[in-house]
Structure formats: C-alpha cells, structure tokens
C-alpha cells in the first residue's frame, strides 16, 4: 500500500490546524462536554454492563481475546514504525505478528512475548507527533471519545494505512485475504470492551474522586498520547491503551 502518500497529503493540513494551537485549548468545549455526557450515558447503559459480564468469563478466554485484538493492532504499528524510521521495532513487530498468527493460533496465544518480542502500538497520530506536529485543539467525538485535531486526522488516515482496515473496512483483497466491514466493527468493539473491562476499577475510582470528570479524562488522554509519542510507558500501565 502506498501509505507514504497519505502522510504527504496530511502535512499541509496539519500545518494549518496545529502549528499554533495547543491541546490544552479546545475548539468546541460546550459541544465536547455535551458529547462527553452522551458518551458517559452510553457507557453506563451499554459498555459498562457488557464489560462487567466480560470480566466474568474464564481467564483463558479473556486473555485469548485480548491477545487476538492486540495481534491485529500490530498490523497498524508496522507501517507507522517504518515511517518513523524505527526499523528494529518494525522488524520486532513483524516477527511478533507472524509468530503469534501462526504458532499462536491466529493470535489467541502470545508466544512472541515469551521470546522477548513485545510489539508497541503505533498509529498515524503518533507518527505525526514524532515528526513535530502539535496536537492542535482538543475535542470529544461521539462514542469514539477524546481526541485532538492531529489525532482525529490520524484516525482517518489509519483506515488507509492499516492492512486490517484495508481488507475489512474497505473490503479489498490483500495477499489473498479479504474481509467485511462487520469483521472490522467486531474487532474494534471487542477491543473497546476488553479495555473497559480491564480498567473497570479505574473508571469507578476516577468517577468517585474527580471534581470535574471531563477535565480528568482530558488530562489522562493528553498525557497518554504524549507518553506514547515519546515511547514512554510512564503513567500508562494502569490504564493500558487510552487511544481511540
């Protein structure tokens, strides 16, 4: 895939929207707060109950599901690592995906990690950040949650760069493999449930102790994205992957 072309097209756009706007500034705070309230309602009514039910599943099933979705996410990391010039990490990610997909039974097991191959998660937003593009203003998307101008554009570009999105969301064939949009939504939905289940106690603690829950989630998101751009694990272990 000619993913380099999408990075080139994004450059002038990002120069316009993120050169002088900091992520601490907000484009539409009132709207974002309203969307955040809607998302909280969605979480309370649907996502949280499903996550609590998911947590009651046997550990082997939960671990296998988490391994499977993480293995698929590695496909997006590989091209981004290449563009970042992280050749060793790109090689490790490729080896991790191949080993887990074959020996690990399409990713339900994670033998690659036992071999010392722990693939880090990278996306277009992170790649743009490594090239010095600022986040731009902060806002909240329905269902998808917190983002920035840079990361929202990166999210769109991900669908072109990610081989999994290429064969599912875009329903194109790649190396003889094809899929459907339903496969894409199934994996993304499962990833969200897995994350919500892993962090159930963290959500409860944050809701109980935050004076302004909206501001707390904003701070967590921005810190997490900055840490990931800098390849730092500081402050992210307890919450896992806070990205969209």
C-alpha positions, 0 to 999 in steps of 0.5 A: 500500500502506498501509505507514504502518500497519505502522510504527504497529503496530511502535512499541509493540513496539519500545518494549518490546524496545529502549528499554533494551537495547543491541546490544552485549548479546545475548539468546541468545549460546550459541544465536547462536554455535551458529547462527553455526557452522551458518551458517559450515558452510553457507557453506563447503559451499554459498555459498562454492563457488557464489560462487567459480564466480560470480566466474568468469563474464564481467564483463558478466554479473556486473555485469548481475546485480548491477545487476538485484538492486540495481534491485529493492532500490530498490523497498524504499528508496522507501517507507522514504525517504518515511517518513523524510521524505527526499523528494529521495532518494525522488524520486532513487530513483524516477527511478533505478528507472524509468530503469534498468527501462526504458532499462536493460533491466529493470535489467541496465544502470545508466544512472541512475548515469551521470546522477548518480542513485545510489539508497541502500538503505533498509529498515524497520530503518533507518527505525526507527533514524532515528526513535530506536529502539535496536537492542535485543539482538543475535542470529544467525538461521539462514542469514539471519545477524546481526541485532538485535531492531529489525532482525529486526522490520524484516525482517518488516515489509519483506515488507509494505512492499516492492512486490517482496515484495508481488507475489512473496512474497505473490503479489498483483497490483500495477499489473498485475504479479504474481509467485511466491514462487520469483521472490522466493527467486531474487532474494534468493539471487542477491543473497546470492551476488553479495555473497559473491562480491564480498567473497570476499577479505574473508571469507578475510582476516577468517577468517585474522586474527580471534581470535574470528570471531563477535565480528568479524562482530558488530562489522562488522554493528553498525557497518554498520547504524549507518553506514547509519542515519546515511547514512554510507558510512564503513567500508562500501565494502569490504564493500558491503551487510552487511544481511540 
